[in-house]
Amino acid sequence: MQKTIKVLFVVCVVLAMVGVASQCYAQDPAKKLGRGLANVLTGWVELPKNIYETSVEENMLTGITMGLAKGVGMTIVRTGAGVYEAVTFPFPIPEDYKPVLEPEFVFSE
């Protein structure tokens, strides 16, 4: 009886650990190329996104001024990072094909 309870406890702990563990996936050249192309094509979305987010966080005037400036800057950065990743996709730069920008995509949190 005591042994059965211990085995059941271990099984429950293992199942809980598997259920809580975050999903991991390997970065590879195809993922890097897809990420690069997505950022080249959607980099411009940073402009309205930053205007909106700044307007919601602060106020409309700040959103139109500072959000616009931040959006222009992030549009250039995201599009440039997308071009860089699309051109260098065959090479593991940075190490293990990790993304150059965080978040990886414009719509990621």
C-alpha positions, 0 to 999 in steps of 0.5 A: 500500500505504501509503495503504491502511494509513492509510485502514484505520487511520483507519477503525479509529480512527473505529469505536473512537470510535463504539463507546466514545462514550456514548449521548446523548439529548435531554431533553424535556418528556415525559421530564421528566413521566415522570421526575416521575411515576416519582419521585412513585410510587416516592419511598417506595422510598428508605426501605427502600433507605437502610435496606438500603444503610446496613446493608450499608455499616455495620451493622444498628443503624446501618441501622435508625437512620441509614438510617431517618433518611436514608430518610425525608429522601430519600423527602420529597426525591424525592417533592417533586422528582417533584411539582415536575417533574410540575407544571413539565414544560412549562417548560425549568426547569432548563435543557434539562429536566435532572433536579432530582435525581441519580440521576434515578430511585430505582433508578439508580446 
